[in-house]
Amino acid sequence: MVKKKQPPPAKIKYDKSHPIISIRVSQDLKKQLDEIKEMSGKSIGDILREAVGAQSKSIKNVWNRSHSLAKSIYGVRYKCSVCGGDMIIDTADEKKAAAKLMRESGWKHTSCG
């Protein structure tokens, strides 16, 4: 039986740090990718890296805007005891202090009477 040749250590290391991915696409998407590749002179890998970078920025922007909007609508506000400026409860310590104050003040479910 013929013994399979072991790849050199550098190839093993490269393959480990650069894994291969395989995807199936429609004929239409393949045609679009080939056109982009031809027009730009870029590899499919470069096109994918650029697309992922653009999507990542877009998704992060949407997440940040949504988070800020939700915080402005649903955030619990209180006044700073020093300057009187608005603050929003968002740190773990602030949440813990608010929960303690609400328990000590007798806050409860309306169904608990």
Backbone atoms as SQL, in Angstrom:
CREATE TABLE atoms (id INTEGER PRIMARY KEY, chain TEXT, resi INTEGER, resn TEXT, atom TEXT, x REAL, y REAL, z REAL);
INSERT INTO atoms VALUES
  (1, 'A', 1, 'MET', 'N', 0.832, -1.184, 0.000),
  (2, 'A', 1, 'MET', 'CA', 0.000, 0.000, 0.000),
  (3, 'A', 1, 'MET', 'C', 0.878, 1.248, 0.000),
  (4, 'A', 2, 'VAL', 'N', 0.515, 2.215, -0.833),
  (5, 'A', 2, 'VAL', 'CA', 1.283, 3.442, -0.959),
  (6, 'A', 2, 'VAL', 'C', 0.929, 4.363, 0.199),
  (7, 'A', 3, 'LYS', 'N', 1.962, 4.859, 0.844),
  (8, 'A', 3, 'LYS', 'CA', 1.767, 5.765, 1.979),
  (9, 'A', 3, 'LYS', 'C', 1.532, 7.182, 1.462),
  (10, 'A', 4, 'LYS', 'N', 0.488, 7.849, 2.002),
  (11, 'A', 4, 'LYS', 'CA', 0.176, 9.216, 1.569),
  (12, 'A', 4, 'LYS', 'C', 1.235, 10.172, 2.102),
  (13, 'A', 5, 'LYS', 'N', 1.689, 11.060, 1.220),
  (14, 'A', 5, 'LYS', 'CA', 2.730, 12.014, 1.595),
  (15, 'A', 5, 'LYS', 'C', 2.158, 13.057, 2.554),
  (16, 'A', 6, 'GLN', 'N', 2.848, 13.289, 3.647),
  (17, 'A', 6, 'GLN', 'CA', 2.448, 14.275, 4.664),
  (18, 'A', 6, 'GLN', 'C', 2.817, 15.673, 4.162),
  (19, 'A', 7, 'PRO', 'N', 1.854, 16.642, 4.238),
  (20, 'A', 7, 'PRO', 'CA', 2.212, 17.998, 3.807),
  (21, 'A', 7, 'PRO', 'C', 3.241, 18.622, 4.759),
  (22, 'A', 8, 'PRO', 'N', 4.021, 19.560, 4.250),
  (23, 'A', 8, 'PRO', 'CA', 5.024, 20.197, 5.108),
  (24, 'A', 8, 'PRO', 'C', 4.360, 20.972, 6.253),
  (25, 'A', 9, 'PRO', 'N', 5.065, 21.182, 7.362),
  (26, 'A', 9, 'PRO', 'CA', 4.505, 21.891, 8.514),
  (27, 'A', 9, 'PRO', 'C', 3.974, 23.285, 8.176),
  (28, 'A', 10, 'ALA', 'N', 4.640, 23.982, 7.268),
  (29, 'A', 10, 'ALA', 'CA', 4.174, 25.327, 6.894),
  (30, 'A', 10, 'ALA', 'C', 2.796, 25.255, 6.238),
  (31, 'A', 11, 'LYS', 'N', 2.563, 24.240, 5.417),
  (32, 'A', 11, 'LYS', 'CA', 1.266, 24.067, 4.749),
  (33, 'A', 11, 'LYS', 'C', 0.183, 23.725, 5.772),
  (34, 'A', 12, 'ILE', 'N', 0.513, 22.894, 6.733),
  (35, 'A', 12, 'ILE', 'CA', -0.433, 22.534, 7.794),
  (36, 'A', 12, 'ILE', 'C', -0.802, 23.777, 8.599),
  (37, 'A', 13, 'LYS', 'N', 0.207, 24.573, 8.944),
  (38, 'A', 13, 'LYS', 'CA', -0.027, 25.800, 9.708),
  (39, 'A', 13, 'LYS', 'C', -0.886, 26.795, 8.907),
  (40, 'A', 14, 'TYR', 'N', -0.584, 26.941, 7.613),
  (41, 'A', 14, 'TYR', 'CA', -1.336, 27.857, 6.754),
  (42, 'A', 14, 'TYR', 'C', -2.793, 27.401, 6.642),
  (43, 'A', 15, 'ASP', 'N', -3.005, 26.116, 6.407),
  (44, 'A', 15, 'ASP', 'CA', -4.362, 25.590, 6.285),
  (45, 'A', 15, 'ASP', 'C', -5.160, 25.791, 7.574),
  (46, 'A', 16, 'LYS', 'N', -4.488, 25.673, 8.696),
  (47, 'A', 16, 'LYS', 'CA', -5.162, 25.850, 9.984),
  (48, 'A', 16, 'LYS', 'C', -5.572, 27.319, 10.193),
  (49, 'A', 17, 'SER', 'N', -4.722, 28.257, 9.772),
  (50, 'A', 17, 'SER', 'CA', -5.022, 29.682, 9.982),
  (51, 'A', 17, 'SER', 'C', -5.849, 30.285, 8.844),
  (52, 'A', 18, 'HIS', 'N', -6.025, 29.541, 7.755),
  (53, 'A', 18, 'HIS', 'CA', -6.807, 30.008, 6.605),
  (54, 'A', 18, 'HIS', 'C', -7.758, 28.895, 6.150),
  (55, 'A', 19, 'PRO', 'N', -8.811, 28.637, 6.921),
  (56, 'A', 19, 'PRO', 'CA', -9.695, 27.513, 6.579),
  (57, 'A', 19, 'PRO', 'C', -10.447, 27.739, 5.273),
  (58, 'A', 20, 'ILE', 'N', -10.720, 26.652, 4.608),
  (59, 'A', 20, 'ILE', 'CA', -11.470, 26.689, 3.352),
  (60, 'A', 20, 'ILE', 'C', -12.955, 26.673, 3.676),
  (61, 'A', 21, 'ILE', 'N', -13.713, 27.546, 2.991),
  (62, 'A', 21, 'ILE', 'CA', -15.165, 27.491, 3.101),
  (63, 'A', 21, 'ILE', 'C', -15.717, 27.196, 1.712),
  (64, 'A', 22, 'SER', 'N', -16.840, 26.545, 1.683),
  (65, 'A', 22, 'SER', 'CA', -17.458, 26.196, 0.413),
  (66, 'A', 22, 'SER', 'C', -18.937, 26.549, 0.497),
  (67, 'A', 23, 'ILE', 'N', -19.447, 27.239, -0.520),
  (68, 'A', 23, 'ILE', 'CA', -20.854, 27.616, -0.527),
  (69, 'A', 23, 'ILE', 'C', -21.464, 27.300, -1.880),
  (70, 'A', 24, 'ARG', 'N', -22.763, 27.092, -1.889),
  (71, 'A', 24, 'ARG', 'CA', -23.494, 26.926, -3.137),
  (72, 'A', 24, 'ARG', 'C', -24.253, 28.214, -3.404),
  (73, 'A', 25, 'VAL', 'N', -24.211, 28.655, -4.649),
  (74, 'A', 25, 'VAL', 'CA', -24.907, 29.876, -5.054),
  (75, 'A', 25, 'VAL', 'C', -25.728, 29.586, -6.299),
  (76, 'A', 26, 'SER', 'N', -26.689, 30.451, -6.561),
  (77, 'A', 26, 'SER', 'CA', -27.482, 30.309, -7.778),
  (78, 'A', 26, 'SER', 'C', -26.616, 30.672, -8.992),
  (79, 'A', 27, 'GLN', 'N', -27.075, 30.260, -10.162),
  (80, 'A', 27, 'GLN', 'CA', -26.359, 30.603, -11.396),
  (81, 'A', 27, 'GLN', 'C', -26.280, 32.121, -11.564),
  (82, 'A', 28, 'ASP', 'N', -27.372, 32.809, -11.183),
  (83, 'A', 28, 'ASP', 'CA', -27.408, 34.263, -11.319),
  (84, 'A', 28, 'ASP', 'C', -26.356, 34.933, -10.426),
  (85, 'A', 29, 'LEU', 'N', -26.263, 34.478, -9.175),
  (86, 'A', 29, 'LEU', 'CA', -25.270, 35.059, -8.262),
  (87, 'A', 29, 'LEU', 'C', -23.857, 34.734, -8.735),
  (88, 'A', 30, 'LYS', 'N', -23.652, 33.534, -9.227),
  (89, 'A', 30, 'LYS', 'CA', -22.328, 33.160, -9.750),
  (90, 'A', 30, 'LYS', 'C', -21.947, 34.065, -10.913),
  (91, 'A', 31, 'LYS', 'N', -22.917, 34.342, -11.783),
  (92, 'A', 31, 'LYS', 'CA', -22.672, 35.225, -12.927),
  (93, 'A', 31, 'LYS', 'C', -22.312, 36.631, -12.446),
  (94, 'A', 32, 'GLN', 'N', -23.052, 37.130, -11.439),
  (95, 'A', 32, 'GLN', 'CA', -22.759, 38.466, -10.892),
  (96, 'A', 32, 'GLN', 'C', -21.365, 38.507, -10.272),
  (97, 'A', 33, 'LEU', 'N', -21.012, 37.478, -9.514),
  (98, 'A', 33, 'LEU', 'CA', -19.677, 37.428, -8.909),
  (99, 'A', 33, 'LEU', 'C', -18.590, 37.399, -9.971),
  (100, 'A', 34, 'ASP', 'N', -18.812, 36.601, -11.006),
  (101, 'A', 34, 'ASP', 'CA', -17.821, 36.528, -12.092),
  (102, 'A', 34, 'ASP', 'C', -17.671, 37.873, -12.794),
  (103, 'A', 35, 'GLU', 'N', -18.775, 38.594, -12.973),
  (104, 'A', 35, 'GLU', 'CA', -18.711, 39.919, -13.606),
  (105, 'A', 35, 'GLU', 'C', -17.941, 40.899, -12.731),
  (106, 'A', 36, 'ILE', 'N', -18.223, 40.877, -11.441),
  (107, 'A', 36, 'ILE', 'CA', -17.502, 41.762, -10.506),
  (108, 'A', 36, 'ILE', 'C', -16.018, 41.415, -10.509),
  (109, 'A', 37, 'LYS', 'N', -15.730, 40.128, -10.476),
  (110, 'A', 37, 'LYS', 'CA', -14.333, 39.666, -10.488),
  (111, 'A', 37, 'LYS', 'C', -13.624, 40.152, -11.753),
  (112, 'A', 38, 'GLU', 'N', -14.278, 40.011, -12.881),
  (113, 'A', 38, 'GLU', 'CA', -13.699, 40.415, -14.164),
  (114, 'A', 38, 'GLU', 'C', -13.478, 41.929, -14.228),
  (115, 'A', 39, 'MET', 'N', -14.510, 42.710, -13.808),
  (116, 'A', 39, 'MET', 'CA', -14.414, 44.179, -13.884),
  (117, 'A', 39, 'MET', 'C', -13.390, 44.737, -12.907),
  (118, 'A', 40, 'SER', 'N', -13.342, 44.155, -11.713),
  (119, 'A', 40, 'SER', 'CA', -12.485, 44.725, -10.675),
  (120, 'A', 40, 'SER', 'C', -11.073, 44.154, -10.682),
  (121, 'A', 41, 'GLY', 'N', -10.928, 42.963, -11.239),
  (122, 'A', 41, 'GLY', 'CA', -9.622, 42.313, -11.200),
  (123, 'A', 41, 'GLY', 'C', -9.314, 41.727, -9.832),
  (124, 'A', 42, 'LYS', 'N', -10.338, 41.662, -8.978),
  (125, 'A', 42, 'LYS', 'CA', -10.161, 41.133, -7.623),
  (126, 'A', 42, 'LYS', 'C', -10.551, 39.663, -7.575),
  (127, 'A', 43, 'SER', 'N', -10.004, 38.984, -6.577),
  (128, 'A', 43, 'SER', 'CA', -10.370, 37.584, -6.375),
  (129, 'A', 43, 'SER', 'C', -11.721, 37.511, -5.667),
  (130, 'A', 44, 'ILE', 'N', -12.337, 36.339, -5.725),
  (131, 'A', 44, 'ILE', 'CA', -13.605, 36.127, -5.010),
  (132, 'A', 44, 'ILE', 'C', -13.381, 36.369, -3.506),
  (133, 'A', 45, 'GLY', 'N', -12.223, 35.958, -3.003),
  (134, 'A', 45, 'GLY', 'CA', -11.897, 36.180, -1.594),
  (135, 'A', 45, 'GLY', 'C', -11.865, 37.662, -1.248),
  (136, 'A', 46, 'ASP', 'N', -11.247, 38.477, -2.113),
  (137, 'A', 46, 'ASP', 'CA', -11.192, 39.922, -1.880),
  (138, 'A', 46, 'ASP', 'C', -12.588, 40.545, -1.940),
  (139, 'A', 47, 'ILE', 'N', -13.399, 40.085, -2.897),
  (140, 'A', 47, 'ILE', 'CA', -14.769, 40.593, -3.018),
  (141, 'A', 47, 'ILE', 'C', -15.560, 40.247, -1.752),
  (142, 'A', 48, 'LEU', 'N', -15.404, 39.023, -1.270),
  (143, 'A', 48, 'LEU', 'CA', -16.088, 38.587, -0.049),
  (144, 'A', 48, 'LEU', 'C', -15.631, 39.404, 1.158),
  (145, 'A', 49, 'ARG', 'N', -14.308, 39.624, 1.278),
  (146, 'A', 49, 'ARG', 'CA', -13.795, 40.422, 2.402),
  (147, 'A', 49, 'ARG', 'C', -14.382, 41.829, 2.397),
  (148, 'A', 50, 'GLU', 'N', -14.458, 42.463, 1.223),
  (149, 'A', 50, 'GLU', 'CA', -15.033, 43.810, 1.125),
  (150, 'A', 50, 'GLU', 'C', -16.518, 43.801, 1.479),
  (151, 'A', 51, 'ALA', 'N', -17.239, 42.803, 0.992),
  (152, 'A', 51, 'ALA', 'CA', -18.675, 42.724, 1.272),
  (153, 'A', 51, 'ALA', 'C', -18.932, 42.508, 2.762),
  (154, 'A', 52, 'VAL', 'N', -18.153, 41.651, 3.391),
  (155, 'A', 52, 'VAL', 'CA', -18.311, 41.400, 4.827),
  (156, 'A', 52, 'VAL', 'C', -17.988, 42.666, 5.605),
  (157, 'A', 53, 'GLY', 'N', -16.940, 43.372, 5.201),
  (158, 'A', 53, 'GLY', 'CA', -16.585, 44.629, 5.877),
  (159, 'A', 53, 'GLY', 'C', -17.697, 45.653, 5.774),
  (160, 'A', 54, 'ALA', 'N', -18.293, 45.797, 4.590),
  (161, 'A', 54, 'ALA', 'CA', -19.377, 46.763, 4.393),
  (162, 'A', 54, 'ALA', 'C', -20.600, 46.366, 5.209),
  (163, 'A', 55, 'GLN', 'N', -20.934, 45.073, 5.204),
  (164, 'A', 55, 'GLN', 'CA', -22.101, 44.613, 5.966),
  (165, 'A', 55, 'GLN', 'C', -21.866, 44.777, 7.460),
  (166, 'A', 56, 'SER', 'N', -20.667, 44.497, 7.900),
  (167, 'A', 56, 'SER', 'CA', -20.343, 44.620, 9.320),
  (168, 'A', 56, 'SER', 'C', -20.542, 46.051, 9.802),
  (169, 'A', 57, 'LYS', 'N', -20.042, 47.026, 9.023),
  (170, 'A', 57, 'LYS', 'CA', -20.208, 48.437, 9.383),
  (171, 'A', 57, 'LYS', 'C', -21.682, 48.808, 9.404),
  (172, 'A', 58, 'SER', 'N', -22.419, 48.352, 8.412),
  (173, 'A', 58, 'SER', 'CA', -23.844, 48.652, 8.309),
  (174, 'A', 58, 'SER', 'C', -24.606, 48.073, 9.496),
  (175, 'A', 59, 'ILE', 'N', -24.320, 46.825, 9.819),
  (176, 'A', 59, 'ILE', 'CA', -25.011, 46.164, 10.930),
  (177, 'A', 59, 'ILE', 'C', -24.670, 46.838, 12.252),
  (178, 'A', 60, 'LYS', 'N', -23.406, 47.193, 12.449),
  (179, 'A', 60, 'LYS', 'CA', -23.006, 47.876, 13.687),
  (180, 'A', 60, 'LYS', 'C', -23.702, 49.225, 13.804),
  (181, 'A', 61, 'ASN', 'N', -23.807, 49.964, 12.689),
  (182, 'A', 61, 'ASN', 'CA', -24.491, 51.261, 12.715),
  (183, 'A', 61, 'ASN', 'C', -25.961, 51.102, 13.075),
  (184, 'A', 62, 'VAL', 'N', -26.625, 50.134, 12.456),
  (185, 'A', 62, 'VAL', 'CA', -28.043, 49.894, 12.750),
  (186, 'A', 62, 'VAL', 'C', -28.208, 49.498, 14.205),
  (187, 'A', 63, 'TRP', 'N', -27.347, 48.605, 14.704),
  (188, 'A', 63, 'TRP', 'CA', -27.441, 48.158, 16.096),
  (189, 'A', 63, 'TRP', 'C', -27.250, 49.345, 17.042),
  (190, 'A', 64, 'ASN', 'N', -26.243, 50.175, 16.787),
  (191, 'A', 64, 'ASN', 'CA', -25.981, 51.323, 17.654),
  (192, 'A', 64, 'ASN', 'C', -27.149, 52.302, 17.658),
  (193, 'A', 65, 'ARG', 'N', -27.714, 52.588, 16.481),
  (194, 'A', 65, 'ARG', 'CA', -28.861, 53.506, 16.411),
  (195, 'A', 65, 'ARG', 'C', -30.067, 52.919, 17.130),
  (196, 'A', 66, 'SER', 'N', -30.326, 51.636, 16.924),
  (197, 'A', 66, 'SER', 'CA', -31.466, 50.978, 17.572),
  (198, 'A', 66, 'SER', 'C', -31.284, 50.952, 19.084),
  (199, 'A', 67, 'HIS', 'N', -30.080, 50.655, 19.520),
  (200, 'A', 67, 'HIS', 'CA', -29.801, 50.608, 20.957),
  (201, 'A', 67, 'HIS', 'C', -29.999, 51.982, 21.584),
  (202, 'A', 68, 'SER', 'N', -29.496, 53.019, 20.921),
  (203, 'A', 68, 'SER', 'CA', -29.657, 54.384, 21.443),
  (204, 'A', 68, 'SER', 'C', -31.126, 54.784, 21.484),
  (205, 'A', 69, 'LEU', 'N', -31.869, 54.434, 20.449),
  (206, 'A', 69, 'LEU', 'CA', -33.296, 54.754, 20.412),
  (207, 'A', 69, 'LEU', 'C', -34.042, 54.026, 21.524),
  (208, 'A', 70, 'ALA', 'N', -33.785, 52.750, 21.688),
  (209, 'A', 70, 'ALA', 'CA', -34.455, 51.974, 22.743),
  (210, 'A', 70, 'ALA', 'C', -34.102, 52.529, 24.117),
  (211, 'A', 71, 'LYS', 'N', -32.856, 52.894, 24.309),
  (212, 'A', 71, 'LYS', 'CA', -32.424, 53.453, 25.591),
  (213, 'A', 71, 'LYS', 'C', -33.133, 54.779, 25.865),
  (214, 'A', 72, 'SER', 'N', -33.290, 55.605, 24.813),
  (215, 'A', 72, 'SER', 'CA', -33.948, 56.899, 25.014),
  (216, 'A', 72, 'SER', 'C', -35.442, 56.728, 25.294),
  (217, 'A', 73, 'ILE', 'N', -36.054, 55.685, 24.731),
  (218, 'A', 73, 'ILE', 'CA', -37.493, 55.466, 24.943),
  (219, 'A', 73, 'ILE', 'C', -37.743, 54.728, 26.256),
  (220, 'A', 74, 'TYR', 'N', -36.984, 53.661, 26.503),
  (221, 'A', 74, 'TYR', 'CA', -37.283, 52.775, 27.626),
  (222, 'A', 74, 'TYR', 'C', -36.338, 52.909, 28.810),
  (223, 'A', 75, 'GLY', 'N', -35.281, 53.694, 28.679),
  (224, 'A', 75, 'GLY', 'CA', -34.332, 53.827, 29.772),
  (225, 'A', 75, 'GLY', 'C', -34.949, 54.530, 30.969),
  (226, 'A', 76, 'VAL', 'N', -34.586, 54.072, 32.160),
  (227, 'A', 76, 'VAL', 'CA', -35.071, 54.698, 33.392),
  (228, 'A', 76, 'VAL', 'C', -34.143, 55.856, 33.716),
  (229, 'A', 77, 'ARG', 'N', -34.725, 57.058, 33.760),
  (230, 'A', 77, 'ARG', 'CA', -33.939, 58.263, 33.998),
  (231, 'A', 77, 'ARG', 'C', -34.047, 58.711, 35.457),
  (232, 'A', 78, 'TYR', 'N', -32.993, 59.338, 35.912),
  (233, 'A', 78, 'TYR', 'CA', -33.012, 59.977, 37.222),
  (234, 'A', 78, 'TYR', 'C', -32.039, 61.145, 37.184),
  (235, 'A', 79, 'LYS', 'N', -32.132, 62.001, 38.177),
  (236, 'A', 79, 'LYS', 'CA', -31.287, 63.199, 38.235),
  (237, 'A', 79, 'LYS', 'C', -30.036, 62.916, 39.067),
  (238, 'A', 80, 'CYS', 'N', -28.937, 63.467, 38.619),
  (239, 'A', 80, 'CYS', 'CA', -27.674, 63.366, 39.347),
  (240, 'A', 80, 'CYS', 'C', -27.826, 64.113, 40.671),
  (241, 'A', 81, 'SER', 'N', -27.348, 63.494, 41.756),
  (242, 'A', 81, 'SER', 'CA', -27.475, 64.124, 43.076),
  (243, 'A', 81, 'SER', 'C', -26.527, 65.308, 43.246),
  (244, 'A', 82, 'VAL', 'N', -25.556, 65.477, 42.356),
  (245, 'A', 82, 'VAL', 'CA', -24.602, 66.575, 42.461),
  (246, 'A', 82, 'VAL', 'C', -24.987, 67.731, 41.548),
  (247, 'A', 83, 'CYS', 'N', -25.107, 67.447, 40.234),
  (248, 'A', 83, 'CYS', 'CA', -25.342, 68.544, 39.285),
  (249, 'A', 83, 'CYS', 'C', -26.788, 68.657, 38.818),
  (250, 'A', 84, 'GLY', 'N', -27.599, 67.631, 39.070),
  (251, 'A', 84, 'GLY', 'CA', -28.998, 67.663, 38.651),
  (252, 'A', 84, 'GLY', 'C', -29.215, 67.262, 37.206),
  (253, 'A', 85, 'GLY', 'N', -28.154, 66.870, 36.511),
  (254, 'A', 85, 'GLY', 'CA', -28.284, 66.458, 35.117),
  (255, 'A', 85, 'GLY', 'C', -28.945, 65.098, 34.976),
  (256, 'A', 86, 'ASP', 'N', -29.501, 64.831, 33.783),
  (257, 'A', 86, 'ASP', 'CA', -30.169, 63.559, 33.532),
  (258, 'A', 86, 'ASP', 'C', -29.166, 62.415, 33.465),
  (259, 'A', 87, 'MET', 'N', -29.561, 61.293, 34.035),
  (260, 'A', 87, 'MET', 'CA', -28.772, 60.063, 33.960),
  (261, 'A', 87, 'MET', 'C', -29.729, 58.930, 33.616),
  (262, 'A', 88, 'ILE', 'N', -29.206, 57.870, 33.030),
  (263, 'A', 88, 'ILE', 'CA', -30.000, 56.682, 32.716),
  (264, 'A', 88, 'ILE', 'C', -29.393, 55.509, 33.462),
  (265, 'A', 89, 'ILE', 'N', -30.254, 54.716, 34.085),
  (266, 'A', 89, 'ILE', 'CA', -29.766, 53.523, 34.775),
  (267, 'A', 89, 'ILE', 'C', -29.284, 52.544, 33.723),
  (268, 'A', 90, 'ASP', 'N', -27.968, 52.258, 33.728),
  (269, 'A', 90, 'ASP', 'CA', -27.473, 51.274, 32.773),
  (270, 'A', 90, 'ASP', 'C', -26.326, 50.428, 33.304),
  (271, 'A', 91, 'THR', 'N', -25.687, 50.832, 34.383),
  (272, 'A', 91, 'THR', 'CA', -24.617, 49.998, 34.928),
  (273, 'A', 91, 'THR', 'C', -25.205, 48.980, 35.906),
  (274, 'A', 92, 'ALA', 'N', -24.463, 47.933, 36.152),
  (275, 'A', 92, 'ALA', 'CA', -24.914, 46.888, 37.075),
  (276, 'A', 92, 'ALA', 'C', -25.131, 47.465, 38.482),
  (277, 'A', 93, 'ASP', 'N', -24.242, 48.356, 38.920),
  (278, 'A', 93, 'ASP', 'CA', -24.385, 48.950, 40.258),
  (279, 'A', 93, 'ASP', 'C', -25.643, 49.802, 40.350),
  (280, 'A', 94, 'GLU', 'N', -25.935, 50.573, 39.287),
  (281, 'A', 94, 'GLU', 'CA', -27.143, 51.407, 39.294),
  (282, 'A', 94, 'GLU', 'C', -28.394, 50.536, 39.314),
  (283, 'A', 95, 'LYS', 'N', -28.398, 49.470, 38.562),
  (284, 'A', 95, 'LYS', 'CA', -29.547, 48.557, 38.533),
  (285, 'A', 95, 'LYS', 'C', -29.754, 47.904, 39.895),
  (286, 'A', 96, 'LYS', 'N', -28.656, 47.507, 40.521),
  (287, 'A', 96, 'LYS', 'CA', -28.735, 46.881, 41.841),
  (288, 'A', 96, 'LYS', 'C', -29.282, 47.873, 42.869),
  (289, 'A', 97, 'ALA', 'N', -28.800, 49.113, 42.821),
  (290, 'A', 97, 'ALA', 'CA', -29.264, 50.142, 43.761),
  (291, 'A', 97, 'ALA', 'C', -30.740, 50.464, 43.539),
  (292, 'A', 98, 'ALA', 'N', -31.161, 50.531, 42.281),
  (293, 'A', 98, 'ALA', 'CA', -32.563, 50.817, 41.972),
  (294, 'A', 98, 'ALA', 'C', -33.455, 49.682, 42.470),
  (295, 'A', 99, 'ALA', 'N', -33.029, 48.445, 42.261),
  (296, 'A', 99, 'ALA', 'CA', -33.813, 47.295, 42.723),
  (297, 'A', 99, 'ALA', 'C', -33.923, 47.296, 44.242),
  (298, 'A', 100, 'LYS', 'N', -32.831, 47.605, 44.922),
  (299, 'A', 100, 'LYS', 'CA', -32.839, 47.641, 46.389),
  (300, 'A', 100, 'LYS', 'C', -33.788, 48.737, 46.869),
  (301, 'A', 101, 'LEU', 'N', -33.701, 49.916, 46.284),
  (302, 'A', 101, 'LEU', 'CA', -34.565, 51.033, 46.670),
  (303, 'A', 101, 'LEU', 'C', -36.037, 50.682, 46.447),
  (304, 'A', 102, 'MET', 'N', -36.341, 50.037, 45.327),
  (305, 'A', 102, 'MET', 'CA', -37.729, 49.676, 45.032),
  (306, 'A', 102, 'MET', 'C', -38.250, 48.634, 46.020),
  (307, 'A', 103, 'ARG', 'N', -37.426, 47.658, 46.390),
  (308, 'A', 103, 'ARG', 'CA', -37.841, 46.663, 47.395),
  (309, 'A', 103, 'ARG', 'C', -38.076, 47.336, 48.738),
  (310, 'A', 104, 'GLU', 'N', -37.143, 48.201, 49.132),
  (311, 'A', 104, 'GLU', 'CA', -37.241, 48.875, 50.435),
  (312, 'A', 104, 'GLU', 'C', -38.444, 49.829, 50.472),
  (313, 'A', 105, 'SER', 'N', -38.827, 50.358, 49.314),
  (314, 'A', 105, 'SER', 'CA', -39.960, 51.286, 49.240),
  (315, 'A', 105, 'SER', 'C', -41.295, 50.554, 49.100),
  (316, 'A', 106, 'GLY', 'N', -41.246, 49.223, 49.067),
  (317, 'A', 106, 'GLY', 'CA', -42.474, 48.444, 49.032),
  (318, 'A', 106, 'GLY', 'C', -43.086, 48.259, 47.657),
  (319, 'A', 107, 'TRP', 'N', -42.311, 48.457, 46.590),
  (320, 'A', 107, 'TRP', 'CA', -42.848, 48.243, 45.241),
  (321, 'A', 107, 'TRP', 'C', -43.174, 46.770, 45.086),
  (322, 'A', 108, 'LYS', 'N', -44.298, 46.473, 44.413),
  (323, 'A', 108, 'LYS', 'CA', -44.720, 45.093, 44.219),
  (324, 'A', 108, 'LYS', 'C', -45.603, 44.998, 42.993),
  (325, 'A', 109, 'HIS', 'N', -45.892, 43.767, 42.561),
  (326, 'A', 109, 'HIS', 'CA', -46.836, 43.547, 41.475),
  (327, 'A', 109, 'HIS', 'C', -48.209, 44.039, 41.923),
  (328, 'A', 110, 'THR', 'N', -49.004, 44.553, 41.000),
  (329, 'A', 110, 'THR', 'CA', -50.353, 44.969, 41.365),
  (330, 'A', 110, 'THR', 'C', -51.170, 43.783, 41.826),
  (331, 'A', 111, 'SER', 'N', -50.878, 42.601, 41.285),
  (332, 'A', 111, 'SER', 'CA', -51.612, 41.400, 41.692),
  (333, 'A', 111, 'SER', 'C', -51.213, 40.908, 43.066),
  (334, 'A', 112, 'CYS', 'N', -50.094, 41.379, 43.601),
  (335, 'A', 112, 'CYS', 'CA', -49.635, 40.964, 44.940),
  (336, 'A', 112, 'CYS', 'C', -50.304, 41.797, 46.046),
  (337, 'A', 113, 'GLY', 'N', -51.095, 42.765, 45.642),
  (338, 'A', 113, 'GLY', 'CA', -51.910, 43.513, 46.579),
  (339, 'A', 113, 'GLY', 'C', -51.228, 44.599, 47.252);
